[in-house]
């Protein structure tokens, strides 16, 4: 009987583990650049601001879900010469929640954003670990990403 009880308690502890904490490793903007460069999907790298209706953003404690919000992006597009091309474009902001951890993006905030490009639209996927979203990026990271796009050293530092 004790053996079965121990096994049941152990199983419950493992089942409760993922729900009790979200573990995100910090993402470096250059590591994100390398990840999207190797991805099967197509991406563009944008720097600028998203404008959208904040009332559509899920509550921070929302259950697991995904919300798509239409946004207007205004800023710069990364090219081989850096963030040189002005761009104003519609982007679908997709915020994901994993249990009580919801991604949040603030309008009118400077972002370095890795945005998926499909045939029909641009999609800025933001999960609770923010792997491809960097708010108010430090200028050293902007320079490092521009160096990557120009074909230079692309190691996270």
Order of alpha helices (4+ residues) and beta strands (2+ residues): alpha-alpha-beta-beta-beta-beta-beta-beta-beta-alpha
